[in-house]
Protein backbone atom coordinates (compact mmCIF):
# COMPACT_ATOMS: atom_id res chain seq x y z
CA UNK A 1 0.00 0.00 0.00
CA UNK A 2 2.85 2.39 0.80
CA UNK A 3 4.41 1.77 -2.63
CA UNK A 4 1.04 2.45 -4.25
CA UNK A 5 0.69 5.78 -2.44
CA UNK A 6 4.24 6.72 -3.39
CA UNK A 7 3.52 5.92 -7.04
CA UNK A 8 0.34 8.01 -6.96
CA UNK A 9 2.34 10.92 -5.56
CA UNK A 10 4.90 10.43 -8.32
CA UNK A 11 2.08 10.43 -10.86
CA UNK A 12 0.86 13.79 -9.59
CA UNK A 13 4.34 15.31 -9.66
CA UNK A 14 4.97 13.96 -13.17
CA UNK A 15 1.71 15.49 -14.39
CA UNK A 16 2.74 18.82 -12.88
CA UNK A 17 6.09 18.54 -14.67
CA UNK A 18 4.42 17.77 -17.98
CA UNK A 19 2.04 20.67 -17.38
CA UNK A 20 5.01 22.98 -16.87
CA UNK A 21 6.53 21.78 -20.14
CA UNK A 22 3.41 22.51 -22.15
CA UNK A 23 2.93 25.87 -20.42
CA UNK A 24 6.50 26.76 -21.41
CA UNK A 25 5.77 25.63 -24.96
CA UNK A 26 2.68 27.84 -25.18
CA UNK A 27 4.55 30.80 -23.68
CA UNK A 28 7.40 30.25 -26.12
CA UNK A 29 5.03 30.10 -29.07
CA UNK A 30 3.45 33.39 -28.00
CA UNK A 31 6.84 35.01 -27.57
CA UNK A 32 7.98 33.73 -30.98
CA UNK A 33 4.87 35.29 -32.49
CA UNK A 34 4.85 38.64 -30.73
CA UNK A 35 8.62 39.20 -30.94
CA UNK A 36 9.04 37.47 -34.32
CA UNK A 37 11.84 35.55 -32.65
CA UNK A 38 13.28 32.69 -34.71
CA UNK A 39 15.42 31.32 -31.86
CA UNK A 40 12.46 30.98 -29.52
CA UNK A 41 10.31 29.32 -32.20
CA UNK A 42 13.04 26.79 -32.89
CA UNK A 43 13.41 26.12 -29.15
CA UNK A 44 9.70 25.28 -28.90
CA UNK A 45 10.02 22.88 -31.82
CA UNK A 46 13.09 21.30 -30.25
CA UNK A 47 11.35 20.89 -26.89
CA UNK A 48 8.44 18.87 -28.29
CA UNK A 49 10.40 15.62 -27.91
CA UNK A 50 10.72 16.31 -24.17
CA UNK A 51 6.94 16.54 -23.89
CA UNK A 52 6.58 13.27 -25.81
CA UNK A 53 9.10 11.56 -23.52
CA UNK A 54 7.22 12.77 -20.42
CA UNK A 55 3.97 11.40 -21.85
CA UNK A 56 5.59 7.97 -22.31
CA UNK A 57 7.01 8.08 -18.77
CA UNK A 58 3.59 8.84 -17.25
CA UNK A 59 1.89 6.25 -19.43
CA UNK A 60 4.31 3.57 -18.20
CA UNK A 61 3.72 4.55 -14.58
CA UNK A 62 -0.07 4.43 -15.04
CA UNK A 63 0.03 1.03 -16.69
CA UNK A 64 2.23 -0.34 -13.90
CA UNK A 65 -0.20 0.96 -11.30
CA UNK A 66 -3.17 -0.58 -13.12
CA UNK A 67 -1.57 -3.95 -13.83
CA UNK A 68 0.41 -4.51 -10.64
CA UNK A 69 -1.65 -2.74 -7.98
CA UNK A 70 -5.15 -3.51 -9.34
CA UNK A 71 -6.67 -0.38 -7.78
CA UNK A 72 -10.21 -0.11 -6.48
CA UNK A 73 -12.81 2.09 -8.17
CA UNK A 74 -11.77 5.64 -7.21
CA UNK A 75 -8.05 4.97 -7.63
CA UNK A 76 -8.80 3.26 -10.94
CA UNK A 77 -10.57 6.41 -12.13
CA UNK A 78 -7.69 8.59 -10.96
CA UNK A 79 -5.15 6.59 -12.93
CA UNK A 80 -7.29 6.18 -16.04
CA UNK A 81 -8.00 9.92 -15.95
CA UNK A 82 -4.26 10.61 -15.94
CA UNK A 83 -3.92 8.43 -19.05
CA UNK A 84 -6.61 10.46 -20.79
CA UNK A 85 -5.11 13.75 -19.66
CA UNK A 86 -1.65 13.10 -21.03
CA UNK A 87 -3.10 12.48 -24.49
CA UNK A 88 -4.62 15.97 -24.47
CA UNK A 89 -1.47 17.43 -22.93
CA UNK A 90 0.72 15.91 -25.65
CA UNK A 91 -1.56 17.37 -28.31
CA UNK A 92 -1.29 20.78 -26.67
CA UNK A 93 2.48 20.47 -27.04
CA UNK A 94 2.04 19.55 -30.70
CA UNK A 95 -0.14 22.59 -31.30
CA UNK A 96 2.38 24.91 -29.64
CA UNK A 97 4.94 23.44 -32.05
CA UNK A 98 2.56 23.99 -34.98
CA UNK A 99 2.18 27.64 -33.97
CA UNK A 100 5.96 27.99 -33.79
CA UNK A 101 6.34 26.54 -37.29
CA UNK A 102 4.02 29.24 -38.65
CA UNK A 103 5.95 31.85 -36.65
CA UNK A 104 9.13 30.85 -38.49
CA UNK A 105 7.39 31.72 -41.76
CA UNK A 106 6.36 35.12 -40.38
CA UNK A 107 9.70 36.13 -38.83
CA UNK A 108 10.68 38.54 -41.63
CA UNK A 109 7.23 39.87 -42.46
CA UNK A 110 5.73 43.07 -41.06
CA UNK A 111 2.40 42.23 -39.49
CA UNK A 112 -0.74 43.36 -41.28
CA UNK A 113 -2.23 44.38 -37.93
CA UNK A 114 -1.16 44.97 -34.36
CA UNK A 115 -1.40 41.74 -32.39
CA UNK A 116 -3.85 42.25 -29.54
CA UNK A 117 -6.43 39.50 -29.29
CA UNK A 118 -4.11 36.59 -30.11
CA UNK A 119 -1.84 37.19 -27.06
CA UNK A 120 -5.00 37.60 -24.94
CA UNK A 121 -6.31 34.32 -26.31
CA UNK A 122 -2.99 32.63 -25.62
CA UNK A 123 -2.96 33.87 -22.02
CA UNK A 124 -6.52 32.62 -21.50
CA UNK A 125 -5.74 29.16 -22.90
CA UNK A 126 -2.54 28.87 -20.85
CA UNK A 127 -4.53 29.65 -17.71
CA UNK A 128 -7.09 26.98 -18.66
CA UNK A 129 -4.31 24.42 -19.09
CA UNK A 130 -2.72 25.30 -15.75
CA UNK A 131 -6.00 25.23 -13.81
CA UNK A 132 -7.21 21.99 -15.40
CA UNK A 133 -4.08 20.21 -14.17
CA UNK A 134 -4.34 21.92 -10.78
CA UNK A 135 -7.93 20.67 -10.53
CA UNK A 136 -6.70 17.10 -10.93
CA UNK A 137 -3.90 17.43 -8.38
CA UNK A 138 -6.12 19.26 -5.87
CA UNK A 139 -9.14 17.02 -6.58
CA UNK A 140 -11.24 20.15 -7.15
CA UNK A 141 -14.35 19.61 -9.29
CA UNK A 142 -15.42 23.26 -8.97
CA UNK A 143 -12.11 24.41 -10.41
CA UNK A 144 -12.48 21.94 -13.27
CA UNK A 145 -15.96 23.29 -13.98
CA UNK A 146 -14.60 26.85 -13.97
CA UNK A 147 -12.10 25.83 -16.66
CA UNK A 148 -14.91 24.51 -18.84
CA UNK A 149 -16.92 27.70 -18.41
CA UNK A 150 -13.92 29.91 -19.24
CA UNK A 151 -13.77 28.40 -22.73
CA UNK A 152 -16.46 30.91 -23.73
CA UNK A 153 -13.86 33.68 -23.35
CA UNK A 154 -11.45 31.89 -25.70
CA UNK A 155 -14.21 31.30 -28.24
CA UNK A 156 -15.21 34.98 -28.14
CA UNK A 157 -11.61 36.05 -28.75
CA UNK A 158 -11.35 33.63 -31.68
CA UNK A 159 -14.47 35.10 -33.26
CA UNK A 160 -13.08 38.62 -32.81
CA UNK A 161 -9.77 37.64 -34.45
CA UNK A 162 -11.54 35.96 -37.34
CA UNK A 163 -13.76 39.00 -37.96
CA UNK A 164 -10.74 41.34 -37.92
CA UNK A 165 -8.77 39.20 -40.35
CA UNK A 166 -11.69 38.78 -42.74
CA UNK A 167 -12.12 42.56 -42.76
CA UNK A 168 -8.42 43.05 -43.55
CA UNK A 169 -8.64 40.65 -46.49
CA UNK A 170 -11.74 42.38 -47.84
CA UNK A 171 -9.92 45.70 -47.52
CA UNK A 172 -6.81 44.47 -49.33
CA UNK A 173 -6.50 41.03 -50.94
CA UNK A 174 -2.70 41.24 -50.52
CA UNK A 175 -3.30 40.62 -46.80
CA UNK A 176 -4.74 37.20 -47.57
CA UNK A 177 -1.71 34.95 -47.09
CA UNK A 178 -0.67 36.35 -43.72
CA UNK A 179 -4.28 36.60 -42.59
CA UNK A 180 -4.60 32.86 -43.24
CA UNK A 181 -1.46 32.17 -41.17
CA UNK A 182 -2.73 34.28 -38.27
CA UNK A 183 -6.12 32.56 -38.49
CA UNK A 184 -4.39 29.20 -38.24
CA UNK A 185 -2.52 30.36 -35.14
CA UNK A 186 -5.77 31.50 -33.55
CA UNK A 187 -7.37 28.17 -34.43
CA UNK A 188 -4.53 26.29 -32.74
CA UNK A 189 -5.04 28.34 -29.58
CA UNK A 190 -8.75 27.56 -29.71
CA UNK A 191 -7.89 23.86 -29.92
CA UNK A 192 -5.57 24.19 -26.93
CA UNK A 193 -8.55 25.59 -25.01
CA UNK A 194 -10.63 22.62 -26.15
CA UNK A 195 -7.98 20.20 -24.89
CA UNK A 196 -7.91 22.01 -21.53
CA UNK A 197 -11.68 21.53 -21.37
CA UNK A 198 -11.23 17.83 -22.12
CA UNK A 199 -8.78 17.57 -19.23
CA UNK A 200 -11.22 19.36 -16.92
CA UNK A 201 -14.04 17.03 -17.99
CA UNK A 202 -11.89 14.01 -17.19
CA UNK A 203 -11.13 15.48 -13.78
CA UNK A 204 -14.86 15.70 -13.12
CA UNK A 205 -15.16 12.08 -14.24
CA UNK A 206 -12.40 11.11 -11.81
CA UNK A 207 -14.12 12.85 -8.91
CA UNK A 208 -17.76 11.98 -9.67
CA UNK A 209 -17.72 8.91 -11.92
CA UNK A 210 -19.76 10.79 -14.51
CA UNK A 211 -19.01 12.12 -17.96
CA UNK A 212 -20.94 14.51 -20.20
CA UNK A 213 -23.91 12.20 -20.66
CA UNK A 214 -24.21 11.86 -16.85
CA UNK A 215 -23.86 8.08 -17.10
CA UNK A 216 -22.42 6.75 -13.83
CA UNK A 217 -19.63 4.20 -13.81
CA UNK A 218 -20.78 0.62 -13.55
CA UNK A 219 -19.24 -1.08 -10.54
CA UNK A 220 -18.11 -4.63 -11.23
CA UNK A 221 -16.71 -7.20 -8.80
CA UNK A 222 -13.00 -7.94 -9.14
CA UNK A 223 -11.51 -11.42 -8.63
CA UNK A 224 -10.21 -10.47 -5.18
CA UNK A 225 -13.61 -9.28 -4.04
CA UNK A 226 -12.84 -5.53 -4.29
CA UNK A 227 -15.07 -3.31 -6.37
CA UNK A 228 -13.56 -2.13 -9.66
CA UNK A 229 -14.82 0.56 -12.00
CA UNK A 230 -15.92 0.17 -15.57
CA UNK A 231 -16.69 3.29 -17.56
CA UNK A 232 -19.96 2.97 -19.38
CA UNK A 233 -19.11 5.98 -21.53
CA UNK A 234 -16.36 5.15 -23.98
CA UNK A 235 -16.31 8.66 -25.48
CA UNK A 236 -13.51 11.03 -24.70
Steps between C-alpha positions, in 0.01 A plus 500: 500500500785739580656438157163568338465833681855594405428420135182709508700791640756451224218500246378836627848652493563365149174653378603833651835472321333423169262790560797731551652380173188573299452836673857589401427387145191721478687796650785445256263485205342829607839662543614372159189656349498835676877556479542327162780308667644214294714363785204466734285334232773247431537433874129416525532260208807342657326459836209298360696175538532569874122523528464173308752329729312621810175363357662157454642511854158576652330241282742232623441598862121488454510160335720363779257630760203346318660163429698444819294677766150423364348813656146527630240720331604855596872433458425329169323815381788718617754300303286459189429874509874569501534282189231703326650829613846435363355438154348849502815646654719348228272646234527841664877469463456408134282804440752732666756353259262555207462865601878535518538355150268770364693761700818400316326587173397840638834601655598741220155633417350820640167416657186613321351602835607559857476177697255551785242225525732209418727560805184541712369172363832331569503624860144375552578154360820471705301578814244233405778244457659588834172493694379176341813322623474671839141375525623143460780533755278683751198276429290813443189446286393865532831615356463253214152635429636856501750398231219368282299819543800721417515349151231751400760777538741321265224441246400868510860607439526258207188647342639852545831402336323332211278804438802734504697286257208458261457878498870549421478260206190673365682832532811377319531156339880521542440438872356158423803275548604640837139525613468126435814431707373711790161328478673164525687616810175614659340167412784312669449705816129422487586130479732533799202640692292203386765258626507681836123452516545130425745474789256679731218267393715198580576647841127522566470138388776403743328674790136413424504193275296688241575633155307739276203269454470466881535122475644367827779245502385142526654330801613145431640243743871426466649152551630595845160619614577875475277722292651618171374769266390461143423812301173468318585801285775417255505851350780737578 
